[in-house]
Amino acid sequence: MCHTKYFGEKLIEAVKNGQVSEETINKAALRIVRTLLAFTEADSKEYSKDLIGCKEHINLALEAAEKSMTLLKNDQNVLPFSKEKTKRIAVIGKLGNQENIGDHGSSRVFPEYVVTPLEGIKRIAVNSEVIFNDGQDLLKAKELAKTVDAVIFVVGYNHDDEGEFIENADDTNTSQIIGEGHRFAAGGDRKGSLGLKRDEIKLIKEVGPLNKNSVVVLIGGSMIMIEEWKNDVSAILMAYYPGMEGGTAIAKTLFGDVNPGGKLPFVIPAHESDLPQTDWEATEITYEYYHGYAKLEKEGKSPSLPFGFGLSYTTFSISNARFEVRNNQIIASCEVENTGNREGDEVVQMYIGFSQSKVDRPVKVLRGFERVSLKPGEKKVVSIACPIEKIKWFNPDTNKWELEMMDYEVYIGNSSDSKDLIAGKVSIGSHVNS
């Protein structure tokens, strides 16, 4: 890493004292050298620094942001907004005008520029009046919401809320390790709640109902609770940390230049108590096996939104599902049709279930997915394969991964919710190579 904390001179002393063998050092060094050689063999070209932030890379950053946009709610098809009819737009919330691309720790990047949500909206809605309000004065935000054609709340987190490093002006322990002017500070773990900050919740609940064309854009790198305020706005868009062109991607999605096709990579529970609990004062903690959507399904608890969920500005149908075992793979296939009037992407997901298992296993787990782009009326066959190796369970008594010879449920659809899945069954017998 960027500094020596545990090893260095201490490790040399440990070898001299016989606490660590030279063979252990050699093996560790060999792993590093092997990795370096593998990368050298894969690509021996030399690249100029001019490539950093080049047009192709910026386009890729925008594409990644666009494809990740996840539409969580869209009552009365309030989105996409019309560029012609939406003449006055309010962007409310301090994150609307911030360059907010995630962690300031080891994963921090330094792009030449960052498009904020406010900038992106102004560039897309060029013929509209776009008014920014940081949301700190609730009365002014209410009055503004009543006078505009659409309200866009931009709320969520930044690196101080969930990063590995936060700027802390009160921290007097300036770091001798990473250099003058930098500090280590504890934080970024959302200790109080997995939801929005209380002032943002109050802002949405009091201002959202005042305008029927209200949408919340969520910024953050992990799950955000929505149950407390989701009924106070017409639409919700999860933007994650969308990167340097994030404001562009958000605006293009809100105004229909991009049809959202992203899916939730986590479940959103109805209650925080449905998730594993944390004792923040403990010096040691043990977590059980189940977490996320597998925990909720095992306990029969309904989420606010299921794992793998995401809406679109068009509609899709999934039909004619088939399930089989072939060449040591479980294969699920189906027909996907765009039944709406816009081109869009659907993410077809394959889950495997274990109800016949003799050991404690999840209800079902994701074992494959494929994103497919379809024009209106277009239909495609999608096949997803799961290697038999991926349905084994680890037996601690034998210290091996083992395959159960039994019937497995197989599901294909567009979220982990049973109503969004077509169910089937395959039988794994002794003829399969285990």
Secondary structure as UniProt FT lines:
FT   HELIX           9..16
FT   TURN            17..18
FT   HELIX           22..42
FT   HELIX           49..51
FT   TURN            52..53
FT   HELIX           55..68
FT   STRAND          70..74
FT   HELIX           75..77
FT   TURN            83..85
FT   STRAND          88..92
FT   HELIX           94..97
FT   TURN            106..107
FT   HELIX           117..124
FT   TURN            126..127
FT   STRAND          129..133
FT   HELIX           138..147
FT   STRAND          150..156
FT   HELIX           159..162
FT   TURN            169..170
FT   TURN            180..181
FT   HELIX           198..207
FT   HELIX           208..210
FT   STRAND          214..219
FT   TURN            227..229
FT   HELIX           230..232
FT   STRAND          235..238
FT   TURN            244..245
FT   HELIX           246..254
FT   TURN            255..256
FT   HELIX           272..274
FT   TURN            280..281
FT   HELIX           292..298
FT   TURN            299..300
FT   TURN            307..308
FT   STRAND          316..326
FT   TURN            327..328
FT   STRAND          329..338
FT   STRAND          344..353
FT   TURN            355..356
FT   STRAND          364..374
FT   TURN            376..377
FT   STRAND          379..387
FT   HELIX           388..391
FT   STRAND          393..395
FT   TURN            396..399
FT   STRAND          400..402
FT   STRAND          407..413
FT   HELIX           418..420
FT   STRAND          421..427
FT   TURN            430..431
//
